[in-house]
Each structure stands twice: as structure tokens, then as C-alpha cells.
Amino acid sequence: MIVHVHIKDQIFPIQCGTGCQRLQWLGDVGVFRYEHFFNVSTGVCKALELEDGTALDVGSIISDTIPENSHVWVVLQEDEIAKKREELDDTSSKVSSVHEPSLLRPRNQQTAKRK
């Protein structure tokens, strides 16, 4: 059984035998190969996802979860941090667009208008 593991901008075909290992093993092998070939430290596999973003249970057995020749994406800690930053940026831009200009005036100008 072969599964194609995507990590950053690389794809590694991983031979899984009968697929009796856990998905965490598959992610760890992908990370190891990436670090070995590119001489960098990426950390550990935090999660695995399918192409559509569906999260996979890393505790499940490979052959029970995905078919042969599947493609999975490794989620690293830096990917999780980047995703949270994007979510925060999206949230803050939505909040700032809701404020009316009158609410952004200095307090003394707001008080003067009410009188």
C-alpha cells in the first residue's frame, strides 16, 4: 500500500506494507523524510488532512481509513499557528469594518454633539 504524503511543498510516496500502522506513523515518516532530504527541523506531525481539509484521526489504522494511493497533508505546529493568525486577522478586519466613524471620534466631540 502506497500513500502520498504532502509536507510543505513536497510529496513523498510512502510504502506502508499492508497499512496496519497508525496514521500518526505515516505523518511522522513524512516529517522524517522531509527533514532528512532538506536538512531542516520542522517539528512533529500535529495532524493529517485530506485534500478537502477533512481532518483524519491520527490514531486510526491507515488501511481502515484511507484507500491505496491516497494523498494526505501533514499539518505542522507552524501551520496551526499560521491558521490561527489568519483567523485572528479575518476577525479583526470584520470588527473594524463594523465601527461607525462617529464612534471613533475623541470623547469630547461625542459629548458635545449630544448636548
Biopython code that builds the backbone (N, CA, C, O; Angstrom):
import numpy as np
from Bio.PDB.StructureBuilder import StructureBuilder

atoms = [
    (1, "MET", "N", (0.849, -1.182, 0.000)),
    (1, "MET", "CA", (0.000, 0.000, 0.000)),
    (1, "MET", "C", (0.886, 1.234, 0.000)),
    (1, "MET", "O", (1.790, 1.353, 0.827)),
    (2, "ILE", "N", (0.630, 2.154, -0.926)),
    (2, "ILE", "CA", (1.378, 3.410, -1.000)),
    (2, "ILE", "C", (0.428, 4.569, -0.713)),
    (2, "ILE", "O", (-0.693, 4.614, -1.220)),
    (3, "VAL", "N", (0.898, 5.504, 0.109)),
    (3, "VAL", "CA", (0.154, 6.731, 0.403)),
    (3, "VAL", "C", (1.090, 7.897, 0.105)),
    (3, "VAL", "O", (2.268, 7.861, 0.459)),
    (4, "HIS", "N", (0.569, 8.917, -0.540)),
    (4, "HIS", "CA", (1.359, 10.098, -0.900)),
    (4, "HIS", "C", (1.189, 11.154, 0.191)),
    (4, "HIS", "O", (0.092, 11.661, 0.425)),
    (5, "VAL", "N", (2.297, 11.470, 0.847)),
    (5, "VAL", "CA", (2.284, 12.402, 1.969)),
    (5, "VAL", "C", (2.818, 13.753, 1.496)),
    (5, "VAL", "O", (3.942, 13.853, 1.004)),
    (6, "HIS", "N", (1.999, 14.781, 1.653)),
    (6, "HIS", "CA", (2.385, 16.152, 1.298)),
    (6, "HIS", "C", (2.859, 16.851, 2.565)),
    (6, "HIS", "O", (2.177, 16.844, 3.590)),
    (7, "ILE", "N", (4.034, 17.449, 2.476)),
    (7, "ILE", "CA", (4.539, 18.253, 3.583)),
    (7, "ILE", "C", (5.200, 19.479, 2.979)),
    (7, "ILE", "O", (6.127, 19.380, 2.174)),
    (8, "LYS", "N", (4.703, 20.632, 3.385)),
    (8, "LYS", "CA", (5.101, 21.906, 2.781)),
    (8, "LYS", "C", (4.895, 21.818, 1.272)),
    (8, "LYS", "O", (3.766, 21.598, 0.834)),
    (9, "ASP", "N", (5.921, 21.978, 0.474)),
    (9, "ASP", "CA", (5.751, 21.960, -0.988)),
    (9, "ASP", "C", (6.259, 20.662, -1.614)),
    (9, "ASP", "O", (6.501, 20.615, -2.820)),
    (10, "GLN", "N", (6.424, 19.615, -0.815)),
    (10, "GLN", "CA", (6.956, 18.346, -1.305)),
    (10, "GLN", "C", (5.940, 17.212, -1.142)),
    (10, "GLN", "O", (5.053, 17.269, -0.291)),
    (11, "ILE", "N", (6.091, 16.189, -1.973)),
    (11, "ILE", "CA", (5.252, 14.995, -1.885)),
    (11, "ILE", "C", (6.166, 13.781, -1.764)),
    (11, "ILE", "O", (7.106, 13.615, -2.542)),
    (12, "PHE", "N", (5.879, 12.936, -0.779)),
    (12, "PHE", "CA", (6.662, 11.721, -0.562)),
    (12, "PHE", "C", (5.737, 10.513, -0.655)),
    (12, "PHE", "O", (4.801, 10.387, 0.135)),
    (13, "PRO", "N", (5.993, 9.615, -1.621)),
    (13, "PRO", "CA", (5.229, 8.363, -1.645)),
    (13, "PRO", "C", (5.781, 7.447, -0.547)),
    (13, "PRO", "O", (6.968, 7.120, -0.536)),
    (14, "ILE", "N", (4.915, 7.047, 0.362)),
    (14, "ILE", "CA", (5.336, 6.217, 1.499)),
    (14, "ILE", "C", (4.777, 4.811, 1.313)),
    (14, "ILE", "O", (3.568, 4.632, 1.168)),
    (15, "GLN", "N", (5.649, 3.828, 1.317)),
    (15, "GLN", "CA", (5.249, 2.427, 1.226)),
    (15, "GLN", "C", (4.844, 1.978, 2.631)),
    (15, "GLN", "O", (5.664, 1.975, 3.549)),
    (16, "CYS", "N", (3.587, 1.603, 2.787)),
    (16, "CYS", "CA", (3.040, 1.268, 4.107)),
    (16, "CYS", "C", (2.834, -0.227, 4.318)),
    (16, "CYS", "O", (2.221, -0.624, 5.308)),
    (17, "GLY", "N", (3.329, -1.062, 3.415)),
    (17, "GLY", "CA", (3.093, -2.502, 3.543)),
    (17, "GLY", "C", (1.606, -2.782, 3.430)),
    (17, "GLY", "O", (0.975, -2.385, 2.450)),
    (18, "THR", "N", (1.040, -3.456, 4.413)),
    (18, "THR", "CA", (-0.400, -3.747, 4.408)),
    (18, "THR", "C", (-1.224, -2.606, 4.989)),
    (18, "THR", "O", (-2.454, -2.654, 4.969)),
    (19, "GLY", "N", (-0.556, -1.587, 5.505)),
    (19, "GLY", "CA", (-1.271, -0.429, 6.062)),
    (19, "GLY", "C", (-1.759, -0.643, 7.481)),
    (19, "GLY", "O", (-2.743, -0.033, 7.899)),
    (20, "CYS", "N", (-1.079, -1.506, 8.227)),
    (20, "CYS", "CA", (-1.515, -1.809, 9.598)),
    (20, "CYS", "C", (-1.016, -0.786, 10.630)),
    (20, "CYS", "O", (-1.352, -0.884, 11.810)),
    (21, "GLN", "N", (-0.217, 0.193, 10.189)),
    (21, "GLN", "CA", (0.282, 1.221, 11.109)),
    (21, "GLN", "C", (-0.803, 2.297, 11.323)),
    (21, "GLN", "O", (-1.803, 2.356, 10.608)),
    (22, "ARG", "N", (-0.565, 3.115, 12.307)),
    (22, "ARG", "CA", (-1.486, 4.233, 12.584)),
    (22, "ARG", "C", (-1.121, 5.412, 11.678)),
    (22, "ARG", "O", (0.006, 5.526, 11.197)),
    (23, "LEU", "N", (-2.101, 6.277, 11.464)),
    (23, "LEU", "CA", (-1.864, 7.457, 10.628)),
    (23, "LEU", "C", (-0.777, 8.357, 11.210)),
    (23, "LEU", "O", (-0.079, 9.036, 10.458)),
    (24, "GLN", "N", (-0.621, 8.375, 12.524)),
    (24, "GLN", "CA", (0.451, 9.174, 13.143)),
    (24, "GLN", "C", (1.808, 8.715, 12.613)),
    (24, "GLN", "O", (2.677, 9.540, 12.332)),
    (25, "TRP", "N", (1.988, 7.416, 12.477)),
    (25, "TRP", "CA", (3.232, 6.875, 11.925)),
    (25, "TRP", "C", (3.474, 7.434, 10.522)),
    (25, "TRP", "O", (4.593, 7.823, 10.187)),
    (26, "LEU", "N", (2.424, 7.470, 9.711)),
    (26, "LEU", "CA", (2.544, 7.981, 8.344)),
    (26, "LEU", "C", (2.999, 9.440, 8.349)),
    (26, "LEU", "O", (3.887, 9.817, 7.584)),
    (27, "GLY", "N", (2.398, 10.253, 9.200)),
    (27, "GLY", "CA", (2.801, 11.651, 9.310)),
    (27, "GLY", "C", (4.233, 11.797, 9.793)),
    (27, "GLY", "O", (4.980, 12.636, 9.290)),
    (28, "ASP", "N", (4.615, 10.983, 10.766)),
    (28, "ASP", "CA", (5.980, 11.040, 11.292)),
    (28, "ASP", "C", (7.012, 10.648, 10.234)),
    (28, "ASP", "O", (8.086, 11.246, 10.162)),
    (29, "VAL", "N", (6.688, 9.641, 9.410)),
    (29, "VAL", "CA", (7.596, 9.227, 8.339)),
    (29, "VAL", "C", (7.744, 10.360, 7.323)),
    (29, "VAL", "O", (8.850, 10.634, 6.855)),
    (30, "GLY", "N", (6.633, 11.020, 6.982)),
    (30, "GLY", "CA", (6.698, 12.160, 6.059)),
    (30, "GLY", "C", (7.584, 13.269, 6.592)),
    (30, "GLY", "O", (8.399, 13.826, 5.857)),
    (31, "VAL", "N", (7.427, 13.593, 7.875)),
    (31, "VAL", "CA", (8.257, 14.630, 8.511)),
    (31, "VAL", "C", (9.720, 14.210, 8.497)),
    (31, "VAL", "O", (10.590, 15.016, 8.168)),
    (32, "PHE", "N", (10.003, 12.958, 8.850)),
    (32, "PHE", "CA", (11.375, 12.475, 8.873)),
    (32, "PHE", "C", (12.023, 12.601, 7.494)),
    (32, "PHE", "O", (13.153, 13.073, 7.370)),
    (33, "ARG", "N", (11.297, 12.175, 6.464)),
    (33, "ARG", "CA", (11.866, 12.248, 5.111)),
    (33, "ARG", "C", (12.109, 13.690, 4.689)),
    (33, "ARG", "O", (13.138, 13.994, 4.086)),
    (34, "TYR", "N", (11.178, 14.574, 4.998)),
    (34, "TYR", "CA", (11.356, 15.981, 4.638)),
    (34, "TYR", "C", (12.599, 16.546, 5.330)),
    (34, "TYR", "O", (13.436, 17.190, 4.698)),
    (35, "GLU", "N", (12.705, 16.295, 6.631)),
    (35, "GLU", "CA", (13.854, 16.808, 7.384)),
    (35, "GLU", "C", (15.162, 16.211, 6.866)),
    (35, "GLU", "O", (16.174, 16.907, 6.781)),
    (36, "HIS", "N", (15.142, 14.929, 6.522)),
    (36, "HIS", "CA", (16.347, 14.256, 6.029)),
    (36, "HIS", "C", (16.815, 14.846, 4.694)),
    (36, "HIS", "O", (17.995, 15.155, 4.526)),
    (37, "PHE", "N", (15.890, 14.998, 3.756)),
    (37, "PHE", "CA", (16.267, 15.468, 2.419)),
    (37, "PHE", "C", (16.593, 16.951, 2.362)),
    (37, "PHE", "O", (17.402, 17.374, 1.536)),
    (38, "PHE", "N", (15.974, 17.748, 3.230)),
    (38, "PHE", "CA", (16.170, 19.197, 3.164)),
    (38, "PHE", "C", (16.968, 19.750, 4.333)),
    (38, "PHE", "O", (17.171, 20.961, 4.431)),
    (39, "ASN", "N", (17.424, 18.870, 5.222)),
    (39, "ASN", "CA", (18.285, 19.251, 6.337)),
    (39, "ASN", "C", (17.718, 20.420, 7.148)),
    (39, "ASN", "O", (18.421, 21.383, 7.456)),
    (40, "VAL", "N", (16.434, 20.311, 7.483)),
    (40, "VAL", "CA", (15.755, 21.309, 8.302)),
    (40, "VAL", "C", (15.005, 20.593, 9.415)),
    (40, "VAL", "O", (14.787, 19.383, 9.355)),
    (41, "SER", "N", (14.615, 21.352, 10.425)),
    (41, "SER", "CA", (13.806, 20.800, 11.505)),
    (41, "SER", "C", (12.410, 21.398, 11.415)),
    (41, "SER", "O", (12.243, 22.613, 11.526)),
    (42, "THR", "N", (11.413, 20.552, 11.216)),
    (42, "THR", "CA", (10.041, 21.050, 11.071)),
    (42, "THR", "C", (9.201, 20.818, 12.307)),
    (42, "THR", "O", (8.110, 21.376, 12.421)),
    (43, "GLY", "N", (9.679, 20.014, 13.230)),
    (43, "GLY", "CA", (8.864, 19.668, 14.383)),
    (43, "GLY", "C", (8.123, 18.378, 14.106)),
    (43, "GLY", "O", (8.535, 17.588, 13.256)),
    (44, "VAL", "N", (7.035, 18.165, 14.818)),
    (44, "VAL", "CA", (6.290, 16.911, 14.686)),
    (44, "VAL", "C", (5.006, 17.105, 13.900)),
    (44, "VAL", "O", (4.519, 18.222, 13.726)),
    (45, "CYS", "N", (4.483, 16.005, 13.440)),
    (45, "CYS", "CA", (3.199, 15.997, 12.745)),
    (45, "CYS", "C", (2.100, 16.219, 13.784)),
    (45, "CYS", "O", (1.907, 15.390, 14.673)),
    (46, "LYS", "N", (1.388, 17.326, 13.673)),
    (46, "LYS", "CA", (0.301, 17.633, 14.613)),
    (46, "LYS", "C", (-1.022, 17.023, 14.177)),
    (46, "LYS", "O", (-1.862, 16.684, 15.010)),
    (47, "ALA", "N", (-1.207, 16.881, 12.849)),
    (47, "ALA", "CA", (-2.446, 16.324, 12.306)),
    (47, "ALA", "C", (-2.222, 15.938, 10.856)),
    (47, "ALA", "O", (-1.218, 16.305, 10.246)),
    (48, "LEU", "N", (-3.179, 15.189, 10.313)),
    (48, "LEU", "CA", (-3.192, 14.847, 8.894)),
    (48, "LEU", "C", (-4.553, 15.244, 8.338)),
    (48, "LEU", "O", (-5.580, 15.098, 9.001)),
    (49, "GLU", "N", (-4.540, 15.750, 7.106)),
    (49, "GLU", "CA", (-5.784, 16.170, 6.470)),
    (49, "GLU", "C", (-5.854, 15.602, 5.060)),
    (49, "GLU", "O", (-4.834, 15.296, 4.442)),
    (50, "LEU", "N", (-7.077, 15.470, 4.568)),
    (50, "LEU", "CA", (-7.294, 15.142, 3.169)),
    (50, "LEU", "C", (-7.248, 16.428, 2.357)),
    (50, "LEU", "O", (-7.154, 17.519, 2.919)),
    (51, "GLU", "N", (-7.315, 16.300, 1.041)),
    (51, "GLU", "CA", (-7.219, 17.471, 0.166)),
    (51, "GLU", "C", (-8.302, 18.506, 0.450)),
    (51, "GLU", "O", (-8.057, 19.705, 0.320)),
    (52, "ASP", "N", (-9.489, 18.058, 0.833)),
    (52, "ASP", "CA", (-10.590, 18.989, 1.096)),
    (52, "ASP", "C", (-10.539, 19.597, 2.498)),
    (52, "ASP", "O", (-11.436, 20.344, 2.889)),
    (53, "GLY", "N", (-9.485, 19.274, 3.251)),
    (53, "GLY", "CA", (-9.311, 19.842, 4.587)),
    (53, "GLY", "C", (-9.889, 18.988, 5.701)),
    (53, "GLY", "O", (-9.791, 19.353, 6.872)),
    (54, "THR", "N", (-10.487, 17.857, 5.356)),
    (54, "THR", "CA", (-11.039, 16.956, 6.365)),
    (54, "THR", "C", (-9.917, 16.409, 7.233)),
    (54, "THR", "O", (-8.951, 15.835, 6.730)),
    (55, "ALA", "N", (-10.055, 16.595, 8.552)),
    (55, "ALA", "CA", (-9.046, 16.094, 9.487)),
    (55, "ALA", "C", (-9.193, 14.584, 9.650)),
    (55, "ALA", "O", (-10.305, 14.061, 9.722)),
    (56, "LEU", "N", (-8.071, 13.904, 9.704)),
    (56, "LEU", "CA", (-8.054, 12.460, 9.915)),
    (56, "LEU", "C", (-7.664, 12.164, 11.354)),
    (56, "LEU", "O", (-6.866, 12.889, 11.948)),
    (57, "ASP", "N", (-8.214, 11.120, 11.904)),
    (57, "ASP", "CA", (-7.858, 10.686, 13.252)),
    (57, "ASP", "C", (-6.507, 9.988, 13.177)),
    (57, "ASP", "O", (-6.406, 8.895, 12.621)),
    (58, "VAL", "N", (-5.471, 10.607, 13.729)),
    (58, "VAL", "CA", (-4.121, 10.052, 13.634)),
    (58, "VAL", "C", (-3.962, 8.759, 14.420)),
    (58, "VAL", "O", (-2.952, 8.070, 14.274)),
    (59, "GLY", "N", (-4.926, 8.425, 15.238)),
    (59, "GLY", "CA", (-4.886, 7.177, 15.991)),
    (59, "GLY", "C", (-5.482, 6.001, 15.240)),
    (59, "GLY", "O", (-5.401, 4.862, 15.701)),
    (60, "SER", "N", (-6.081, 6.267, 14.085)),
    (60, "SER", "CA", (-6.718, 5.185, 13.334)),
    (60, "SER", "C", (-5.714, 4.478, 12.430)),
    (60, "SER", "O", (-4.642, 5.004, 12.133)),
    (61, "ILE", "N", (-6.085, 3.283, 12.004)),
    (61, "ILE", "CA", (-5.230, 2.439, 11.160)),
    (61, "ILE", "C", (-5.316, 2.929, 9.707)),
    (61, "ILE", "O", (-6.398, 3.250, 9.214)),
    (62, "ILE", "N", (-4.173, 2.981, 9.038)),
    (62, "ILE", "CA", (-4.097, 3.520, 7.672)),
    (62, "ILE", "C", (-5.069, 2.800, 6.737)),
    (62, "ILE", "O", (-5.890, 3.450, 6.090)),
    (63, "SER", "N", (-4.988, 1.469, 6.654)),
    (63, "SER", "CA", (-5.802, 0.719, 5.685)),
    (63, "SER", "C", (-7.292, 0.777, 5.994)),
    (63, "SER", "O", (-8.112, 0.591, 5.095)),
    (64, "ASP", "N", (-7.659, 1.034, 7.255)),
    (64, "ASP", "CA", (-9.074, 1.161, 7.633)),
    (64, "ASP", "C", (-9.628, 2.550, 7.325)),
    (64, "ASP", "O", (-10.843, 2.742, 7.297)),
    (65, "THR", "N", (-8.741, 3.518, 7.095)),
    (65, "THR", "CA", (-9.167, 4.915, 6.993)),
    (65, "THR", "C", (-9.101, 5.473, 5.586)),
    (65, "THR", "O", (-10.010, 6.182, 5.155)),
    (66, "ILE", "N", (-8.031, 5.158, 4.864)),
    (66, "ILE", "CA", (-7.848, 5.726, 3.522)),
    (66, "ILE", "C", (-7.498, 4.636, 2.521)),
    (66, "ILE", "O", (-6.858, 3.647, 2.878)),
    (67, "PRO", "N", (-7.915, 4.810, 1.267)),
    (67, "PRO", "CA", (-7.575, 3.803, 0.251)),
    (67, "PRO", "C", (-6.134, 3.967, -0.240)),
    (67, "PRO", "O", (-5.485, 4.986, -0.005)),
    (68, "GLU", "N", (-5.663, 2.931, -0.927)),
    (68, "GLU", "CA", (-4.317, 2.975, -1.505)),
    (68, "GLU", "C", (-4.219, 4.128, -2.501)),
    (68, "GLU", "O", (-5.201, 4.494, -3.147)),
    (69, "ASN", "N", (-3.035, 4.687, -2.610)),
    (69, "ASN", "CA", (-2.722, 5.833, -3.485)),
    (69, "ASN", "C", (-3.422, 7.114, -3.081)),
    (69, "ASN", "O", (-3.565, 8.023, -3.899)),
    (70, "SER", "N", (-3.864, 7.205, -1.822)),
    (70, "SER", "CA", (-4.461, 8.443, -1.311)),
    (70, "SER", "C", (-3.383, 9.506, -1.127)),
    (70, "SER", "O", (-2.194, 9.202, -1.037)),
    (71, "HIS", "N", (-3.822, 10.737, -1.074)),
    (71, "HIS", "CA", (-2.945, 11.866, -0.776)),
    (71, "HIS", "C", (-3.387, 12.453, 0.550)),
    (71, "HIS", "O", (-4.566, 12.745, 0.745)),
    (72, "VAL", "N", (-2.437, 12.627, 1.465)),
    (72, "VAL", "CA", (-2.717, 13.252, 2.755)),
    (72, "VAL", "C", (-1.731, 14.393, 2.977)),
    (72, "VAL", "O", (-0.612, 14.367, 2.466)),
    (73, "TRP", "N", (-2.156, 15.392, 3.742)),
    (73, "TRP", "CA", (-1.334, 16.565, 4.014)),
    (73, "TRP", "C", (-0.985, 16.595, 5.491)),
    (73, "TRP", "O", (-1.856, 16.460, 6.350)),
    (74, "VAL", "N", (0.301, 16.775, 5.777)),
    (74, "VAL", "CA", (0.794, 16.878, 7.155)),
    (74, "VAL", "C", (0.566, 18.301, 7.648)),
    (74, "VAL", "O", (0.914, 19.268, 6.971)),
    (75, "VAL", "N", (-0.022, 18.414, 8.834)),
    (75, "VAL", "CA", (-0.196, 19.712, 9.485)),
    (75, "VAL", "C", (0.857, 19.809, 10.577)),
    (75, "VAL", "O", (0.893, 18.997, 11.503)),
    (76, "LEU", "N", (1.716, 20.818, 10.453)),
    (76, "LEU", "CA", (2.767, 21.051, 11.447)),
    (76, "LEU", "C", (2.304, 22.110, 12.431)),
    (76, "LEU", "O", (1.302, 22.783, 12.192)),
    (77, "GLN", "N", (3.019, 22.263, 13.532)),
    (77, "GLN", "CA", (2.658, 23.286, 14.511)),
    (77, "GLN", "C", (2.689, 24.668, 13.872)),
    (77, "GLN", "O", (1.827, 25.496, 14.166)),
    (78, "GLU", "N", (3.663, 24.936, 13.004)),
    (78, "GLU", "CA", (3.740, 26.249, 12.358)),
    (78, "GLU", "C", (2.532, 26.491, 11.453)),
    (78, "GLU", "O", (2.113, 27.634, 11.272)),
    (79, "ASP", "N", (1.971, 25.420, 10.882)),
    (79, "ASP", "CA", (0.762, 25.558, 10.068)),
    (79, "ASP", "C", (-0.429, 25.938, 10.937)),
    (79, "ASP", "O", (-1.253, 26.763, 10.541)),
    (80, "GLU", "N", (-0.521, 25.331, 12.131)),
    (80, "GLU", "CA", (-1.599, 25.664, 13.050)),
    (80, "GLU", "C", (-1.502, 27.112, 13.510)),
    (80, "GLU", "O", (-2.515, 27.805, 13.607)),
    (81, "ILE", "N", (-0.292, 27.566, 13.792)),
    (81, "ILE", "CA", (-0.083, 28.955, 14.223)),
    (81, "ILE", "C", (-0.472, 29.915, 13.107)),
    (81, "ILE", "O", (-1.143, 30.916, 13.356)),
    (82, "ALA", "N", (-0.056, 29.617, 11.878)),
    (82, "ALA", "CA", (-0.394, 30.473, 10.742)),
    (82, "ALA", "C", (-1.905, 30.536, 10.525)),
    (82, "ALA", "O", (-2.446, 31.596, 10.212)),
    (83, "LYS", "N", (-2.583, 29.405, 10.691)),
    (83, "LYS", "CA", (-4.032, 29.369, 10.515)),
    (83, "LYS", "C", (-4.732, 30.217, 11.577)),
    (83, "LYS", "O", (-5.687, 30.931, 11.269)),
    (84, "LYS", "N", (-4.262, 30.142, 12.828)),
    (84, "LYS", "CA", (-4.853, 30.944, 13.894)),
    (84, "LYS", "C", (-4.622, 32.432, 13.644)),
    (84, "LYS", "O", (-5.505, 33.249, 13.903)),
    (85, "ARG", "N", (-3.444, 32.785, 13.143)),
    (85, "ARG", "CA", (-3.173, 34.194, 12.816)),
    (85, "ARG", "C", (-4.117, 34.689, 11.730)),
    (85, "ARG", "O", (-4.646, 35.797, 11.823)),
    (86, "GLU", "N", (-4.332, 33.872, 10.700)),
    (86, "GLU", "CA", (-5.256, 34.249, 9.629)),
    (86, "GLU", "C", (-6.665, 34.441, 10.172)),
    (86, "GLU", "O", (-7.353, 35.390, 9.796)),
    (87, "GLU", "N", (-7.097, 33.540, 11.058)),
    (87, "GLU", "CA", (-8.423, 33.661, 11.650)),
    (87, "GLU", "C", (-8.533, 34.941, 12.469)),
    (87, "GLU", "O", (-9.551, 35.630, 12.414)),
    (88, "LEU", "N", (-7.487, 35.262, 13.227)),
    (88, "LEU", "CA", (-7.494, 36.492, 14.015)),
    (88, "LEU", "C", (-7.517, 37.724, 13.118)),
    (88, "LEU", "O", (-8.220, 38.693, 13.405)),
    (89, "ASP", "N", (-6.745, 37.686, 12.031)),
    (89, "ASP", "CA", (-6.737, 38.802, 11.091)),
    (89, "ASP", "C", (-8.109, 38.990, 10.454)),
    (89, "ASP", "O", (-8.573, 40.121, 10.307)),
    (90, "ASP", "N", (-8.762, 37.895, 10.076)),
    (90, "ASP", "CA", (-10.101, 37.964, 9.499)),
    (90, "ASP", "C", (-11.090, 38.536, 10.499)),
    (90, "ASP", "O", (-11.918, 39.375, 10.146)),
    (91, "THR", "N", (-11.009, 38.082, 11.757)),
    (91, "THR", "CA", (-11.910, 38.555, 12.793)),
    (91, "THR", "C", (-11.700, 40.036, 13.065)),
    (91, "THR", "O", (-12.670, 40.784, 13.182)),
    (92, "SER", "N", (-10.452, 40.470, 13.166)),
    (92, "SER", "CA", (-10.182, 41.882, 13.475)),
    (92, "SER", "C", (-10.584, 42.789, 12.320)),
    (92, "SER", "O", (-11.011, 43.919, 12.557)),
    (93, "SER", "N", (-10.463, 42.332, 11.085)),
    (93, "SER", "CA", (-10.877, 43.169, 9.959)),
    (93, "SER", "C", (-12.389, 43.291, 9.912)),
    (93, "SER", "O", (-12.907, 44.342, 9.534)),
    (94, "LYS", "N", (-13.112, 42.238, 10.288)),
    (94, "LYS", "CA", (-14.572, 42.309, 10.330)),
    (94, "LYS", "C", (-15.030, 43.241, 11.438)),
    (94, "LYS", "O", (-15.973, 44.009, 11.246)),
    (95, "VAL", "N", (-14.386, 43.190, 12.584)),
    (95, "VAL", "CA", (-14.753, 44.042, 13.716)),
    (95, "VAL", "C", (-14.492, 45.499, 13.387)),
    (95, "VAL", "O", (-15.332, 46.351, 13.679)),
    (96, "SER", "N", (-13.340, 45.812, 12.782)),
    (96, "SER", "CA", (-13.017, 47.210, 12.486)),
    (96, "SER", "C", (-13.936, 47.780, 11.409)),
    (96, "SER", "O", (-14.171, 48.988, 11.391)),
    (97, "SER", "N", (-14.460, 46.947, 10.512)),
    (97, "SER", "CA", (-15.342, 47.464, 9.473)),
    (97, "SER", "C", (-16.740, 47.744, 10.013)),
    (97, "SER", "O", (-17.521, 48.443, 9.366)),
    (98, "VAL", "N", (-17.069, 47.209, 11.188)),
    (98, "VAL", "CA", (-18.386, 47.421, 11.779)),
    (98, "VAL", "C", (-18.464, 48.770, 12.476)),
    (98, "VAL", "O", (-19.550, 49.344, 12.554)),
    (99, "HIS", "N", (-17.363, 49.297, 12.983)),
    (99, "HIS", "CA", (-17.364, 50.556, 13.719)),
    (99, "HIS", "C", (-17.774, 51.718, 12.831)),
    (99, "HIS", "O", (-17.327, 51.838, 11.690)),
    (100, "GLU", "N", (-18.628, 52.565, 13.370)),
    (100, "GLU", "CA", (-19.028, 53.767, 12.653)),
    (100, "GLU", "C", (-18.001, 54.860, 12.921)),
    (100, "GLU", "O", (-17.362, 54.860, 13.973)),
    (101, "PRO", "N", (-17.832, 55.793, 11.983)),
    (101, "PRO", "CA", (-16.870, 56.870, 12.205)),
    (101, "PRO", "C", (-17.185, 57.703, 13.444)),
    (101, "PRO", "O", (-16.263, 58.190, 14.099)),
    (102, "SER", "N", (-18.474, 57.880, 13.783)),
    (102, "SER", "CA", (-18.821, 58.688, 14.953)),
    (102, "SER", "C", (-18.314, 58.057, 16.242)),
    (102, "SER", "O", (-18.043, 58.763, 17.213)),
    (103, "LEU", "N", (-18.186, 56.769, 16.259)),
    (103, "LEU", "CA", (-17.688, 56.098, 17.449)),
    (103, "LEU", "C", (-16.180, 56.226, 17.579)),
    (103, "LEU", "O", (-15.620, 55.948, 18.639)),
    (104, "LEU", "N", (-15.527, 56.641, 16.520)),
    (104, "LEU", "CA", (-14.076, 56.748, 16.549)),
    (104, "LEU", "C", (-13.604, 58.164, 16.861)),
    (104, "LEU", "O", (-12.401, 58.401, 16.965)),
    (105, "ARG", "N", (-14.550, 59.125, 17.016)),
    (105, "ARG", "CA", (-14.161, 60.492, 17.363)),
    (105, "ARG", "C", (-13.678, 60.550, 18.808)),
    (105, "ARG", "O", (-14.039, 59.700, 19.622)),
    (106, "PRO", "N", (-12.867, 61.545, 19.123)),
    (106, "PRO", "CA", (-12.457, 61.718, 20.516)),
    (106, "PRO", "C", (-13.687, 61.916, 21.403)),
    (106, "PRO", "O", (-14.713, 62.421, 20.949)),
    (107, "ARG", "N", (-13.577, 61.520, 22.652)),
    (107, "ARG", "CA", (-14.705, 61.537, 23.586)),
    (107, "ARG", "C", (-15.336, 62.919, 23.716)),
    (107, "ARG", "O", (-16.562, 63.022, 23.763)),
    (108, "ASN", "N", (-14.546, 63.974, 23.776)),
    (108, "ASN", "CA", (-15.113, 65.312, 23.968)),
    (108, "ASN", "C", (-15.982, 65.727, 22.778)),
    (108, "ASN", "O", (-16.949, 66.464, 22.970)),
    (109, "GLN", "N", (-15.674, 65.283, 21.566)),
    (109, "GLN", "CA", (-16.502, 65.608, 20.402)),
    (109, "GLN", "C", (-17.814, 64.837, 20.452)),
    (109, "GLN", "O", (-18.848, 65.367, 20.045)),
    (110, "GLN", "N", (-17.801, 63.624, 20.931)),
    (110, "GLN", "CA", (-19.033, 62.847, 21.037)),
    (110, "GLN", "C", (-19.952, 63.492, 22.075)),
    (110, "GLN", "O", (-21.156, 63.597, 21.842)),
    (111, "THR", "N", (-19.419, 63.918, 23.192)),
    (111, "THR", "CA", (-20.207, 64.553, 24.252)),
    (111, "THR", "C", (-20.803, 65.864, 23.760)),
    (111, "THR", "O", (-21.961, 66.165, 24.048)),
    (112, "ALA", "N", (-20.022, 66.644, 23.021)),
    (112, "ALA", "CA", (-20.502, 67.929, 22.526)),
    (112, "ALA", "C", (-21.662, 67.756, 21.558)),
    (112, "ALA", "O", (-22.569, 68.589, 21.550)),
    (113, "LYS", "N", (-21.669, 66.742, 20.771)),
    (113, "LYS", "CA", (-22.744, 66.510, 19.814)),
    (113, "LYS", "C", (-24.036, 66.155, 20.498)),
    (113, "LYS", "O", (-25.107, 66.497, 19.997)),
    (114, "ARG", "N", (-23.971, 65.480, 21.628)),
    (114, "ARG", "CA", (-25.188, 65.061, 22.335)),
    (114, "ARG", "C", (-25.919, 66.228, 22.957)),
    (114, "ARG", "O", (-27.131, 66.145, 23.151)),
    (115, "LYS", "N", (-25.240, 67.309, 23.278)),
    (115, "LYS", "CA", (-25.852, 68.436, 24.005)),
    (115, "LYS", "C", (-26.771, 69.229, 23.147)),
    (115, "LYS", "O", (-27.360, 70.205, 23.611)),
]
sb = StructureBuilder()
sb.init_structure("model")
sb.init_model(0)
sb.init_chain("A")
sb.init_seg("    ")
for serial, (resi, resn, name, xyz) in enumerate(atoms, 1):
    if name == "N":
        sb.init_residue(resn, " ", resi, " ")
    sb.init_atom(name, np.array(xyz, "f"), 0.0, 1.0, " ", f" {name:<3s}", serial, name[0])
structure = sb.get_structure()
